[in-house]
């Protein structure tokens, strides 16, 4: 099972109350927030953008490392995690958009939209696409930090 929860390091910035957030698994992902609540929100947003950039650029999405001492786990928002899972399943199977569209009985542009980080694809449709690969979409809920 692949999860989309990545470790982040929160360090005090140059200004009082500012936290700088970095992700070991994504060297390009760095952000900051004012205070704990804002920093957590900014971290999730930054991580989502890093994943979106990898999908849009056709680049690999790394497996999440285990959080080390001093790091906090940050989950990728569910819609982006689902798109990332589909992107990875297609790459693993070597399947093109056209081939997946045929299997789903839809137009290729619908598959393109499913993989588009900016398109608001509904989770049930991504679940249908993941079914083609024998994958199931699992969403969990836990208490916020």
C-alpha positions in Angstrom: 0.0 0.0 0.0 1.3 3.4 -0.9 0.5 6.4 1.3 0.8 10.0 0.5 2.0 11.4 3.9 5.4 13.0 3.8 7.7 14.1 6.6 8.3 17.8 7.0 10.7 19.7 9.2 9.5 22.9 10.9 12.2 25.3 11.9 12.0 28.8 13.3 12.7 31.5 10.7 14.5 34.8 10.9 11.3 36.6 12.1 9.5 35.9 15.3 6.6 33.5 15.0 7.6 32.4 11.5 8.2 28.7 10.8 10.1 27.5 7.7 8.9 24.1 6.4 11.0 21.8 4.2 10.4 18.3 2.9 13.2 15.8 2.7 11.5 13.9 -0.1 10.9 17.0 -2.3 14.0 19.3 -2.5 11.9 21.9 -4.4 9.3 22.1 -1.6 9.9 24.9 0.9 7.4 27.3 2.4 6.8 29.2 5.6 3.9 30.1 7.9 3.1 32.5 10.7 2.4 30.4 13.7 1.6 26.7 14.0 -1.8 26.7 12.4 -0.8 28.7 9.3 2.5 26.7 9.0 0.5 23.4 8.9 -1.8 24.8 6.2 1.1 26.1 4.2 2.9 22.8 4.5 -0.1 20.9 3.0 -0.5 23.4 0.3 3.3 23.3 -0.6 3.2 19.5 -0.7 0.2 19.5 -2.9 2.0 21.9 -5.3 5.1 19.7 -5.3 3.0 16.7 -6.3 1.1 18.7 -8.9 4.4 19.9 -10.4 5.7 16.3 -10.6 2.6 15.1 -12.4 2.5 18.1 -14.8 6.2 17.6 -15.6 5.9 13.8 -16.0 8.4 13.3 -13.2 8.6 10.6 -10.6 6.7 11.0 -7.3 8.9 9.7 -4.5 7.7 7.2 -1.9 7.2 8.9 1.4 10.1 8.5 3.9 9.4 7.7 7.5 9.4 10.7 9.7 12.6 11.2 11.6 12.9 12.8 15.0 11.9 16.5 14.7 9.8 15.9 11.6 6.0 16.0 11.3 3.9 13.9 8.9 2.0 16.0 6.4 -0.8 14.3 4.3 -1.3 15.2 0.7 -4.9 16.4 0.3 -7.2 13.6 -0.8 -8.0 14.8 -4.4 -4.3 15.2 -5.2 -3.4 11.9 -3.5 -6.0 10.2 -5.7 -4.6 11.8 -8.9 -1.0 10.9 -7.9 -2.1 7.3 -7.3 -3.6 7.1 -10.8 -0.6 8.8 -12.3 1.7 6.2 -10.6 -0.6 3.2 -11.5 -0.5 4.3 -15.2 3.2 4.7 -15.2 3.7 1.3 -13.5 1.5 -0.4 -16.0 3.0 1.5 -19.0 -0.5 2.5 -20.0 -1.3 5.6 -22.1 -4.2 7.9 -21.7 -5.8 6.5 -24.9 -5.5 2.9 -23.6 -7.1 3.8 -20.2 -9.8 5.8 -22.0 -10.7 2.7 -24.0 -10.9 0.6 -20.9 -13.1 3.2 -19.2 -15.3 3.7 -22.3 -14.6 7.4 -22.4 -12.8 10.0 -24.4 -9.0 10.5 -23.9 -9.5 14.1 -22.8 -11.4 12.8 -19.7 -8.4 10.8 -18.7 -6.2 13.9 -19.3 -8.5 15.8 -17.0 -8.3 13.1 -14.4 -4.5 13.6 -14.4 -4.7 17.4 -14.6 -3.8 18.7 -11.1 -6.0 21.7 -11.6 -9.1 19.9 -12.8 -11.6 19.1 -10.0 -12.1 15.4 -10.9 -14.6 13.7 -8.6 -13.0 10.9 -6.5 -15.5 8.2 -7.6 -14.3 8.7 -11.2 -10.7 8.3 -10.2 -11.6 5.3 -8.2 -13.1 3.7 -11.3 -9.9 4.4 -13.2 -7.8 2.8 -10.3 -10.1 -0.2 -10.5 -8.7 -0.9 -14.0 -5.3 -1.4 -12.4 -6.6 -3.6 -9.5 -6.0 -0.8 -7.1 -8.4 0.5 -4.4 -8.7 4.1 -3.2 -8.7 4.3 0.6 -9.4 7.5 2.4 -8.8 7.7 6.2 -9.7 10.3 8.7 -7.8 11.1 11.9 -7.6 13.9 14.4 -5.9 17.0 13.2 -2.6 17.9 14.8 
